[in-house]
C-alpha cells in the first residue's frame, strides 16, 4: 500500500491518517495538506486497488479488510497511535478501525458518513453502478461530479472538471475493483456497534449533499457516545474541496481543542518522503 508522510518538522505531534472516499486516492486531500501539516504529522495513502496501490481485490472484499490493511500498513512503518480523518467510505474505514483497533485510534473525523446506508444513497450508488456496467467507464466518470459538487461550483469549474475526468478515465481503478469496494461500502452497518466507539468523533456534513443526506450524520451523532456534529450549509458531498477554507478552519478548531484518548509517543520511519 502506497503511503506518504508530511509534517516531519513536528516529531512529537499527533499523527493524522487521511482516508479518501470511493475514489480511494490520497490526492483527494490536497486542499487540506498545507493547513494540517503546519501543526501535525499527516499520512495520506492510496487505498488497496486504487492509484499507486494497484491490486486485484478478492471476491467478498469487506470494510474489515480495508481497516486491517491500513492498520497493518501503518504498523509496518511503526505508527501505533493515530487519528483518522475519513471522507464517506474513508470515514467508514475510520469507524471500523475504532472498533477493531480501539487502543490505536485516538480520535475520529467522519465527513458525510452514516450509521447504515440510506435508501437515497443506495439509489445513487445503484445509478452509478448501472452507468458503469451498461454504458461504460467514461459515462461513470462524467456522472461522478454531479454527486460530489454543487451545481453552481460545477458551472464555474468546468475546465477543471474536464481535466479531472480525463485523468480519472486514464487511471480508473477497474470495474471489478470498484464494484467490490462499492459492495463493501453498501454492506457496512454500524447500527449494532456504534455505542462501542468511545473515542472523540467529529461528524461533518453538508446540508446540500446530493449523495448522502445530512440527516445521516445526525443519526450517526445520536448513536455515538462522544460525538460532535458540525453542519456546513454549502459545498456538496465534497465540501472539503469546494469550500476548503471553511472546512479546514472547522477541522483544525476541533483537532486543536479536543483531547485525544490512548495517547502514547508516536514513532515513524525517518526515511519517508515529504509531500
C-alpha positions as CSV (number, residue, x, y, z in Angstrom):
1,X,0.0,0.0,0.0
2,X,1.4,3.4,-1.0
3,X,1.7,5.8,1.9
4,X,3.3,9.3,2.2
5,X,4.0,11.4,5.2
6,X,4.3,15.2,5.6
7,X,4.8,17.3,8.7
8,X,8.2,15.8,9.7
9,X,9.1,19.0,11.4
10,X,6.7,18.1,14.2
11,X,8.3,14.9,15.7
12,X,6.0,14.9,18.7
13,X,2.8,16.0,17.0
14,X,-0.2,13.7,16.6
15,X,-0.4,11.6,13.5
16,X,-3.4,12.2,11.3
17,X,-4.3,9.5,8.8
18,X,-6.4,10.8,5.9
19,X,-8.6,8.3,4.2
20,X,-10.5,9.1,1.0
21,X,-13.9,8.0,-0.3
22,X,-14.8,5.6,-3.1
23,X,-12.1,7.1,-5.4
24,X,-9.5,5.9,-2.9
25,X,-6.7,8.3,-3.7
26,X,-4.7,10.2,-1.2
27,X,-4.6,13.2,-3.6
28,X,-8.3,13.9,-2.6
29,X,-6.8,15.6,0.5
30,X,-4.6,18.1,-1.3
31,X,-6.8,21.1,-0.2
32,X,-6.1,20.1,3.5
33,X,-2.4,19.2,3.5
34,X,-0.9,22.6,3.8
35,X,-3.1,23.6,6.7
36,X,-2.8,20.3,8.6
37,X,1.0,19.8,8.2
38,X,1.7,23.1,9.9
39,X,0.6,21.5,13.1
40,X,0.5,17.7,12.7
41,X,2.2,14.8,11.0
42,X,0.0,13.7,8.2
43,X,-0.3,10.3,6.4
44,X,-2.1,10.0,3.1
45,X,-2.5,6.8,1.2
46,X,-4.0,5.2,-1.9
47,X,-6.4,2.5,-0.8
48,X,-5.8,-1.0,-2.0
49,X,-6.8,-1.5,-5.6
50,X,-6.5,2.2,-6.4
51,X,-3.8,4.6,-7.7
52,X,-0.3,3.6,-6.6
53,X,-1.7,0.7,-4.6
54,X,-2.8,-1.2,-7.7
55,X,-4.0,-4.7,-6.9
56,X,-6.9,-7.1,-7.8
57,X,-9.3,-7.2,-4.9
58,X,-10.7,-10.5,-3.8
59,X,-14.4,-11.5,-4.0
60,X,-16.2,-10.7,-0.8
61,X,-13.9,-7.8,0.0
62,X,-15.1,-6.1,3.1
63,X,-14.8,-3.0,5.3
64,X,-13.0,-5.1,7.9
65,X,-10.3,-5.9,5.3
66,X,-9.9,-2.3,4.4
67,X,-9.4,-1.4,8.0
68,X,-6.9,-4.3,8.6
69,X,-4.9,-3.4,5.5
70,X,-4.5,0.2,6.7
71,X,-3.7,-0.8,10.3
72,X,-1.1,-3.3,9.0
73,X,0.5,-0.8,6.6
74,X,0.8,1.8,9.4
75,X,2.3,-0.8,11.8
76,X,4.9,-1.7,9.2
77,X,6.1,1.9,9.5
78,X,5.9,1.9,13.3
79,X,2.8,4.0,13.5
80,X,1.0,2.7,16.5
81,X,-1.2,5.6,17.5
82,X,-3.1,7.9,15.2
83,X,-6.2,9.9,14.4
84,X,-8.3,9.1,11.3
85,X,-9.9,11.7,9.1
86,X,-12.2,10.0,6.6
87,X,-14.5,11.1,3.9
88,X,-17.5,8.9,3.2
89,X,-16.0,5.4,2.7
90,X,-12.9,6.7,4.4
91,X,-15.0,7.6,7.4
92,X,-16.4,4.1,7.5
93,X,-12.9,2.7,7.5
94,X,-12.2,5.0,10.5
95,X,-15.2,3.7,12.4
96,X,-14.2,0.1,11.6
97,X,-10.6,0.8,12.9
98,X,-12.0,2.3,16.1
99,X,-13.9,-0.9,16.7
100,X,-11.2,-3.4,15.7
101,X,-8.2,-1.5,17.0
102,X,-9.6,0.7,19.8
103,X,-6.2,1.0,21.5
104,X,-4.6,2.6,18.4
105,X,-7.2,5.1,17.3
106,X,-7.2,8.3,19.4
107,X,-9.8,10.5,17.5
108,X,-12.0,10.2,14.5
109,X,-13.4,12.7,11.9
110,X,-16.1,11.3,9.7
111,X,-17.1,13.5,6.8
112,X,-20.5,12.8,5.2
113,X,-20.8,9.4,6.9
114,X,-23.7,7.2,8.0
115,X,-24.8,4.6,10.6
116,X,-26.4,2.4,7.9
117,X,-26.9,3.0,4.3
118,X,-29.7,5.5,3.5
119,X,-32.3,4.5,0.8
120,X,-31.5,7.6,-1.2
121,X,-27.7,6.9,-1.1
122,X,-28.4,3.3,-2.2
123,X,-30.4,4.6,-5.2
124,X,-27.5,6.9,-6.1
125,X,-25.0,4.1,-5.9
126,X,-27.2,1.8,-8.0
127,X,-27.5,4.5,-10.7
128,X,-23.7,4.9,-10.8
129,X,-23.3,1.1,-10.9
130,X,-25.7,0.8,-13.8
131,X,-23.8,3.5,-15.7
132,X,-20.6,1.7,-15.2
133,X,-22.0,-1.7,-16.3
134,X,-24.3,-0.7,-19.0
135,X,-22.7,2.4,-20.5
136,X,-19.1,2.3,-19.6
137,X,-16.2,3.9,-17.6
138,X,-16.4,7.3,-19.3
139,X,-20.1,7.7,-18.5
140,X,-19.5,6.7,-14.9
141,X,-16.7,9.2,-14.6
142,X,-18.6,12.0,-16.3
143,X,-21.6,11.5,-13.9
144,X,-19.4,11.4,-10.8
145,X,-19.1,15.2,-10.3
146,X,-22.9,15.5,-10.3
147,X,-22.9,13.6,-7.0
148,X,-19.9,15.3,-5.5
149,X,-20.2,19.1,-6.2
150,X,-22.9,21.8,-6.0
151,X,-24.3,22.9,-9.4
152,X,-23.0,26.5,-9.1
153,X,-19.5,25.3,-8.3
154,X,-19.6,22.9,-11.2
155,X,-20.7,25.6,-13.6
156,X,-17.7,27.8,-12.6
157,X,-15.2,25.0,-12.7
158,X,-15.9,23.1,-16.0
159,X,-12.3,23.2,-17.2
160,X,-11.1,21.7,-14.0
161,X,-13.7,19.0,-14.1
162,X,-13.0,18.1,-17.7
163,X,-9.3,17.7,-16.8
164,X,-10.1,15.6,-13.8
165,X,-12.4,13.4,-15.9
166,X,-9.6,12.7,-18.4
167,X,-7.2,11.7,-15.5
168,X,-9.8,9.5,-13.8
169,X,-10.6,7.6,-17.1
170,X,-6.9,7.1,-17.7
171,X,-6.2,5.9,-14.2
172,X,-9.5,4.1,-13.5
173,X,-9.2,1.5,-10.7
174,X,-11.0,-1.1,-12.8
175,X,-14.6,-2.2,-12.9
176,X,-14.2,-5.3,-10.6
177,X,-12.2,-3.4,-8.0
178,X,-14.7,-0.5,-7.9
179,X,-17.7,-2.8,-7.7
180,X,-16.2,-4.9,-4.9
181,X,-15.3,-1.7,-2.9
182,X,-18.7,-0.3,-3.5
183,X,-20.4,-3.5,-2.3
184,X,-18.3,-3.5,0.8
185,X,-19.3,0.1,1.5
186,X,-23.0,-0.6,0.8
187,X,-22.9,-3.6,3.1
188,X,-21.4,-1.8,6.1
189,X,-23.8,-1.2,9.0
190,X,-22.7,0.2,12.4
191,X,-26.1,0.3,13.9
192,X,-25.4,-2.6,16.3
193,X,-21.9,-1.5,17.4
194,X,-21.7,2.3,17.3
195,X,-22.1,2.5,21.1
196,X,-18.7,0.7,21.5
197,X,-16.9,3.6,19.8
198,X,-15.8,5.8,22.7
199,X,-13.2,7.9,21.1
200,X,-14.0,11.6,20.4
201,X,-15.6,11.8,17.0
202,X,-16.2,14.9,14.8
203,X,-19.0,14.4,12.3
204,X,-19.1,16.9,9.4
205,X,-21.9,17.1,6.9
206,X,-23.0,19.4,4.2
207,X,-26.7,20.3,4.0
208,X,-26.7,20.4,0.2
209,X,-25.1,17.0,-0.2
210,X,-26.8,15.2,-3.1
211,X,-25.3,11.8,-2.4
212,X,-25.6,11.4,1.4
213,X,-28.4,13.3,3.2
214,X,-27.1,15.4,6.0
215,X,-29.6,13.7,8.3
216,X,-27.4,10.6,8.1
217,X,-24.7,12.4,10.1
218,X,-27.4,13.4,12.6
219,X,-28.5,9.8,13.1
220,X,-24.8,8.7,13.5
221,X,-24.3,11.5,16.0
222,X,-27.2,10.2,18.2
223,X,-25.6,6.7,18.2
224,X,-22.0,7.6,19.2
225,X,-21.2,8.2,22.8
226,X,-18.6,11.1,22.3
227,X,-19.6,12.8,19.0
228,X,-19.7,16.4,17.9
229,X,-21.7,17.3,14.8
230,X,-20.9,20.3,12.6
231,X,-23.1,21.2,9.6
232,X,-21.9,23.2,6.6
233,X,-24.6,24.9,4.7
234,X,-22.9,24.7,1.2
235,X,-20.3,22.6,-0.5
236,X,-21.9,19.4,-1.6
237,X,-20.6,15.9,-0.9
238,X,-17.0,17.0,-1.5
239,X,-17.2,20.3,0.5
240,X,-13.6,19.7,1.7
241,X,-12.7,20.6,-1.9
242,X,-15.4,23.2,-2.8
243,X,-15.2,25.1,0.4
244,X,-11.8,24.0,1.8
245,X,-11.2,27.2,3.7
246,X,-14.3,26.8,5.9
247,X,-13.8,23.1,6.2
248,X,-10.1,23.4,7.2
249,X,-11.0,26.0,9.8
250,X,-13.7,23.8,11.3
251,X,-11.4,20.7,11.3
252,X,-8.4,22.4,12.9
253,X,-10.5,24.1,15.6
254,X,-11.8,20.7,16.6
255,X,-8.4,19.0,16.5
256,X,-6.8,21.8,18.5
257,X,-9.4,21.7,21.2
258,X,-10.3,18.1,21.5
259,X,-8.3,15.8,23.8
260,X,-7.3,12.5,22.2
261,X,-7.5,9.2,24.0
262,X,-4.9,6.4,24.3
263,X,-2.1,8.9,23.6
264,X,1.4,7.5,23.5
265,X,4.5,8.9,21.9
266,X,4.2,8.1,18.2
267,X,7.1,6.8,16.2
268,X,7.7,7.0,12.5
269,X,10.2,5.9,9.9
270,X,12.5,8.8,9.3
271,X,13.1,7.9,5.7
272,X,9.5,8.7,4.5
273,X,9.2,11.2,1.7
274,X,7.8,14.6,2.4
275,X,4.9,15.7,0.3
